[in-house]
Structures are given as C-alpha cells and as structure tokens.
Amino acid sequence: MLEEQIDEAYVQFQKSLAKKNTLGIKLYLRLMQCHIGPAHTDISERYIIKLFKQKPVLKYEQKAELLLKYWDEERRHFWWVRNDDGQESDELPQTLAYPANVIQGALMAAEFVQDEDERQRFVDDAIAAADYIMKVQATLRRSLVPTLVQRDKRGQPLAFQDLSPEQKDVFGEDTFGENTEYIQDAFGQGWLVQDPGNGYLYRDNALAGLALAALYEYTDDDDYIIAARLAGEWARSQNWVYNFYQNGYNAWLLARLYTLTEHAPYLEDAIHIAKFGVLSGQYETSIDIGQWVVPHSNRLVFRMIMIRQLLAVLEVMPVYHKYYADLKNGTMNALKAAEKQQLDSKGFQPSEEAVMTYCDLDRSSFGEVYDYKDILPNSLNVFFLGNMLSGNNQYRLSPEGLSCLIYMNR
C-alpha cells in the first residue's frame, strides 16, 4: 500500500511541476517529509529509492523563469550596488562570502541562459560584486580578503569589549588579551583583518579568492587574478588550525590558483594542507571511517564542504604524487560515509552544501570514477525545487546554490 501511494504521489508530483500546481507540489513534499523526516526512524532505503527514483524533469523555460525570478528578488540584497538615484542599497553589509557567492552563481547562470541581454546582466552582477571585494581588500591594504566583525542592530561595528562572552570566544579573547594595539589592528574599520588563531578568516578569504579567480577565467581581466593571488599568498602564510574544514578552504583556493597560474608552490601547499590539515582528522578505520574526529568538523554540512575542498585538490593533483592515493581514498570514504548517513534511519538531511557538493562532483573527473548513488542528488533536486516552486522560502538557496541546482537539472 505504501509503495503504491508513493508511486502515485510521484506521478502527481511530475504533473504538478509541469502545471506549476502549488498544492500538488506541497502535498508531495508533505508525503516525503512524513516518511523520511527525523521523527520517523523506520523508513527503509527501498522506500526512499521509491520516493526519488528519478530527478524532476523541467523544461528550459521553466528553469529559466525560476532562475530569473529568483535573481530579481536577490538583487535587492546587493548592498554594494547603487540604485538609479545614485544611493547605495540600505541593506546592511554581510561578510564577503556573500558577494563571492553571487559571483559564482552569476557566472553559472550566465552559462545557462540563452538570452544575450540576461547573460550580460549576470556578468555585470559578477563584476560589480568583484569590484566591491577588491575595493575592501585595497582599502584595508591587506593581502587577505577580510570579514566583517560582529555588528549591533544599527549595523555599527562592536568594539571588542562590547562583544558577548560567546562572541569573544569566537574571536579568541585569550589571543587578544589586553593588547590594545592588536585589538585596534584586528578590528580595523569594522573588519576583522587578523585571524584570531582558529581559522575564522580562512573561509571568507578563500571564497572571495575563488570567486575572483572564476571571474578572471571568464573575463581574462588580470585585475581579478592579481587580487585572487593576494588572497592566496595570505592563505599560504597561515598555520593549520584544529577546525579541519577551515584549513581546507586554504587548500581549495590554492588548488584553483594553480589551475590558472601553474605556479608549482600553490599545488604543493594545497596538497600538504589537504593531506595534513584536513585528512589528518579523518577516521581511517572502524565504523566511523570517512568521518572526522572533531565533533564540530564532523557535522554533515562541514563534511560536505571538506569533500568539495578535497575534490578541488584531486582535480589538479598528479596521479603519481605520493599522496594521491591517500586523498582519493579519503574523499571516497567521506562520500560513502555521507551517503550512509543520508540513507540510514536518521532520515534525509537536505542542505545547500550537499547540492553544491554533488554539482562539483558531477563536473569533476573524480565523478566519473566514483559511482555515487543518483538517489541523493535526485532527492535534493526534488526537495529544493519543490520547495521553491511552492513558494516556501524556509529552504531558500543562495545564488550559487540555485545555479548548482539548475545545473544538476540540465
């Protein structure tokens, strides 16, 4: 009875997608959540396979409409863009990971859309976001791309002494101590410009550098690769920290820079960080194989991020390198552990990071040798597309996340 119900629900879901029937989509999602939500631990793998036996089929026009509508809404949040009156957006600035995400998403969208005007609009979005990132980098006279410090409700930077105990813990009170000069330097102009010692800056610096590198590849404008290489040089100067996924951001950026510059030190540093700064924390044996020893790094969302980081290094790493087998096996073990967790009794855990991971896997040469289960990318397709088409913003994707989802539905 359950299998027949699932089969019928899937047929209706496909029809609902085609007709943009919001009610039909919501009913299917409700069925999905009832059977594989965290509260139901008796769901078996064969029922999940029934639910997601194939990915949704959307026509180009449907995907383009979804993409363009999303971006029209998203552009309202671009605080670095001036409006028709010459005024900047009243949106409060966020960390530079967001404009970096916009760049990556816009470039993927530009590859997808067929209309020349829309394609150029996406490219313009990417260029405006990149110019803002480089402006911040140049203003602070730093090689790294910094991140915003914590702000109050008015958007004003908080002085270190005004931070809550939890915030001080994040920024490393022991590191700052009573050194006033260090505090002023670290919180220059409302930006955190020195890492507190826990890798807090690695993410924004790397994501911004990766985005600038992608725009350089698209436009061949040297300004972008110069700024990306400055971020890379800062990454090379940093120590490894106990947050393994933070180390992985530096490896990811350096691997990408090697692709574009063929500067050998980038590759060697990327490999060593991946081997000793990321995989050194992974279980190699026991029932926890493919997971990480530090609980925070072992969260599924961070493991997905580390898989993306390792994929980037593997993509440029010579197969004859002495650490190639270690990185390949570690990446494969991480993927298998993530799949197992998604398919066991804990239930399906949709995340944007998983969407982007399978997108990267599909675009990499590693995806050709690793026989991953279509059920998981298909389930992510169904879940996020269904929620977006039904108007549910609870699971709203970022610009890059949506572009990856569209890519996976090609």
Buried (B, 14 or more C-beta within 10 A) or exposed (E): EEEEEBEEBBEBBBEBBBEEBEEBBBBBBEBBBEBBEEEEEEBEEEBBBBBBEEBBEBEEEBBBEBBBEBBEEBBEBBBBBEEEEEEEBEEEBBBBBBBBBBBBBBBBBBEBBEEEEBBEBBBEBBBBBBBBBBEBBEEBEBBBBBBBBBBEEEEEBBEBEEBEEEBBEEBBBEBBEEEEEBBEEBBBEBBBBBBBBBBBBBBBBBBBBBBBBBBBBBBEEEBBBEBBBBBBBBBBEBEBBBBBBBBBBBBBBBBBBBBBBEBEEBBEBBBBBBBEBBBBBBBEEEEEBBBBEEEEBBBBEBBBBBBBBBBBBBBBBEEEBEBBEBBBBBBBBBBBBBBEBBBEEEBBBBBBBBBBBBBBBBBBEBBEEBEBBBBBBBBBBBBBBBBBBBEBEEBBBBBBBBBBBBBBBE
